[in-house]
Amino acid sequence: MDFTDSLHKAIHQAIETEPIAGLAVALLNDKGVAHQYAGVLRRGETQAVSEQTVFSAASLTKPLVAYLALLLVEQGILQLDAPLRHYLTRSYLAEEPRADAITLRHVLSHQCGFPNWRPKDKPLTMHAAPGQQFGYSGEGYQYLQHCLEQLTGARLDVLLHERLLQPLAMSSSSLVWQPFMEGRAAAGHDAAQKWDMPRQDVPYSAYSLYTTLPDYARFVKALLFDAADLPPALCLSPELREQLFAPQVQVGEWPTLFWGLGWGIQSTASGHLVWHWGANYGYRSYAAFSTAHRTGVIILTNHQNGLYTCREIISRLDEPALKVAQPAFDWLLPSEAWKEDGRRSPSASVH
């Protein structure tokens, strides 16, 4: 399966018209997975993006950590609706007793009550009771990481590698920087084309995944097409898998956006699309797929303007289930309009 000529042109036109360095795109459907690459690892140099290129996936880390946690639920090690405090020797936030009521469901659906990130040089506090409202929260995933590491006795990067990355043959992925990534990693670029190469040596459940396009496509493909063929250690029960992609909470004031267990869900003209995005300094990524139509797209970029390119490419796809207005972009773009609690900004676009 190959990309159509129109998509191939769209990708390269995006590179030419947007101030972006490089990108990698995968299109998944019943016929298989097609890959397309464009641009360079670093502006001013000639090394091209390829299937070997390692990107900082940013918040595309969260769906993997969510799936890992659900595997532990499946194995009876965790409970979806029991307070995570049960798995700790002491309270995570002694000064915030409401935190003791946070469950795994609250974290994965962004209803834990934490802000996205704690204020600099200030303690973490809660802005809502658990389960009261949507509030996108990296801090919630950090709390989950604390619980997973204490419960299993393993650092998160080791746990994810053993339980998920290795079984899925995601050999070029890790929550921390690995020596093999030298020379293969795409540098992150800002609007001024300045670039940086972060080398994360501590795992963060919310954003520290390094991965390649083929590796991340293996993960999405396993969820999309191959769930029935997965080994038992990677399988979720039909009931738990159904909850994974079921709306748990509406995203603030956006009536067509919801969150499931680790993934966002958007209501479109072609039905529900499961989705997530990533935004670290100098990197933007986006993934969306339809379980009903068994098709999906993954786009990794090494530029902070990459979400605009993602939206442009998706608008030109030949897949009817994906070539629709996706309200996720209305929430995310422009970046200064995005609100972690899902409130609408006056500058947010409406379609």
N, C-alpha and C positions, 0 to 999 in steps of 0.2 A: 504494500500500500504506500502511495506517495502523496504528498501534498499536491493540490491542484496548482496549475500555473498561476491562477489568480491569487492564491494564498502565498505562493512563493514570491510573487511580485509585491504583495502587501507587506510582507516581512521586510523585504529589502527597501521598500519605499519608506517604511517606518524608521529604519536605521538612517536613511538619508535625510529625512525631514525632521526627526526628533533629535535633540542633543543627547543621544544615548550611545553607550559604548558597545555592548554586545548582548545577545540573548539566545536562549534555547527554547524551542517549542516542541511539545509532543501532542499529537492528536491520537486519541484512543477510540476505537469502536470495535464492532464484532469481527472486523477483518484483521485486527492487530493493532500495532502501535507504530506510528510514523514519526520520525524525528526530523527537525530542521534547525539549523544553526546559522547565525550571522554575527558579524562584528568581531571585536577583538577583546582580549583579556584586559588590556590596558591601553588607554588612549596614547597615541604617540609611538606605539610599538606595533609589530606586525603579527604576533601570535594570535591565530584565529580561535574563536570559540568552537569547541567540538564536543563529541560525546564523552570525552575524558575531562572536560572542564568542570571544576568544582565551584559551586556557588554557595554563598551564605544564604540559606533558605529563610532566615528570620522566623516569622510566626508560622510558616508552614511546618515548623517543628511541632507545634501544638497537636495537630491531628495524630502524629505518631505516638506522642506521649499519652494522648487520650486512649488510643487503641491498646497501648501497653497496659494502662490501668484497667481497661475493660477485660483484657485477657486475665488479669488477676482476679477480677470479679467472677469471670467464668470458672476459674479454678478454685473459687471459694476462699481466696486469700483476702479479698476486699469485699465490701458491700457497697452497692450503689447509693443507698439511702441511709447508711449509718454515719454518724458524725466521724469525721476523720480524726478527731481528738482521741477516739478509742484506740488508735494505732500509735499514739505517742506516749512517751513516759511523762511528759509535762505539757502544759498548755503552750501553744504556739505564740499567743499574744496574751500574756497574763493580764494586761491592762484593758483588754477587749474581751469580756466574757462572751459576747455574741459570737466570736470566732469559734468557740467550742461547738457550735451547732452546724458548722459548715460541713456539707457532705460532698462526696465525689460528684454527684449529679449537679450540685451547685457550682462546683469548679468548672466542669466540662461544658456547662451551658451558660457560663458567665453570670451566675446569680449569687456569687459568694459574698458580695457586699464590699469588697475591696476596690480601691481605685485601680487604674491600669498599672501605675507605678507609684510608690511612696514618694513624697516630696524629698528633695535632696537634703541630706543632713537632718532629717526629721523622722520620728518614728512612724511606723505604719499604723493607720487608723482605718476604721470602717465608716462608709458613708450611708450604709443601709443594712438592715438585718438580712441574713441569708434567706434567699428565696423570695425576697420582696420585689426585686426589679432587675432588669438587665443592666449589666455594667461590665464592658469588656475589660478583662483583668489579667495581665501577665503575673501580677502578684499572687493571684489565685493558683496559677500553675506552679509558682515557686513554693507555695505552701504544700501543694500536692507532691512536689519533688521531695520536700523535707519528710513527708509521711512515707513515700515509697522507699526512700533510702533507709529510714529507720526501721521500717517493717521488714525489708529484705536483707539489710546489712550490706548492700552493694551500692557503690556510687552509680548515679543515674546513667552515665555514659556506658558503663559496663553492663548494667541491667538491660538497657535498650539494645545494646549490641547482641547480647546473648539471647534475649527473648524475641526480638523482632528483626533487627537488621541482618544478622547472620542467617536465620532461617529463610529470609526473603532474598538472599544473595545480594544484599545491598552493600557490596564490598568497598564501595568508594564513599560511604557515608559514615559520619561520626558526629557526636555532640561536642567533641573537642578536636583541636587541630592535630593532624597526623603528619609525620614526615613525608609520606607519599604525595601530600598536597602541594609541596613546594614545586613550582613550575607549572602546576595544573590549575591553580586557583585564579578565578576572575577577581580582579580588584574592584572595589566599590567606588563609584564616581558620583560626585556632587554636581550641582548645576553649573559650577564653574569649571568642570572637567578635572578638578583635582581628585586624585585617587588615593585610596588607602587599602591596606591588606590586613584585616584583623586576624589575629592568631589566638583563638580562645583556648585557654588551657584548663578552664573550669566549666563543667556542663551547666547549662541553664535550660530548664524544661520549656521555657516560653519562647526561646529564640536562637539557640546556639547551634542548630543543625547545619553541618556542611554536607552537601550532596551534589550528585550529578543528575542530569535530566533522566537518563535511563534508570538510575536507581529509584528516583521518586516515582517514575512511571510504574515501576514494579509494585510499589506500595499501592498506588491508586488502582492499578489493574487487578491486584489481589482483592481489593474491596469491590470492584466493579464487575469483574467477569469470573474470577476463579475461586470465589468463596467456598463453593461446594467441593473444590479439589484441594483445598489447603490441608496440611497435616493437622491432626487434632490439637496440637499445642498452639496453633494460630487461629483456631475456629471459635467463633462466637455462636451461641445458641440462636435460633431464629428469632426468639423473643428479644434478646439483647441486641441483635443486629438491627431489628426493626426500630428499637429505641434510638440507636446510633444516628439514624437519619430522620427521626421524627421531631417536629418542632416542639421544643420545651418551653420557649419563651419568645415573645416578640421583641425585636430590637427597637426599643424606645418608641419613637413616633413614626417609624417606617412600617406601614401596614403590610408590606410585601417581603419583609426581612424577618427571619427567625433564627434561633440557634438550637441545634441538636446537641449531641454529646461529642464535642470536639470539632464539629463542623458547623458552618453557617448554612442556612437554607434560604433560598430566595424563590419567590413565586414569580414565574415568567409566563409569557404567552405560550410556551411549549410545556408548561408544568413546572414542578419543583426542580431546581438545580441546587445540588450540594456544592459548597464553595469554601475557600479560605484564601487569605492573602498574606504576604509577608512584607515587612518594611523595617529593615535595619539601615543604618547609615550607609548610603551609596548603593543599596540593593532594594529591588522591588520584585515581588513574585505573585503569581495568581494561579489558582487551580479551580476548575469548575467541572462538574460531571452530572449526568442524569442516570440514575439507576434504572429508571423505566425504559429509557431509550438506549442504555448501555453504550454511552459515548461520553467522552470527556476531553479536556484540554488542560495542559500544564505549561506555564510560561515562566521562565526564570530570567531575570535581567540583572545587570551589574551597573544600574544607574538609578538615581533617586526619582527620575521622571518616568520610570519604567511602567507604572500603572496606566499612563496615558497610551503608551504603545500597546500594552495588553488589551485595552479596550478597543483600540483601532484594529488590531489583528483579529480579535474575536468577532467584530462586526463584519468581517469579510470571509468568515468560515463558510464552507459549503454544508456543514452539518446543521440541519434545521433546528435541532434541539438546543444548539449552542448559539446560533446566529440570531439572537433575540436581544432586546434591551435588557440588560442585567442590572437590577436596582442596587446591587452591591456597589457599583461604581458611583452611583449618585450619592451614597453615604460616604464613600472614601475620597471622592474628588470634588473640588480641589482639596489638597491636604489640609489647608487651614480651616476648612469647613467641617472636617470630621470630628465627631463628638463620641467619646468612649461610652456614654450612656445612651446613645442613639437619638439624642435630641437633634432636631433640624436646625441648621444654620441658615440665616437669611441668604447666604451665598451658595447654599447647596442647590444643585440642579434638580429639576423635577421633570420626569417624562411620563 
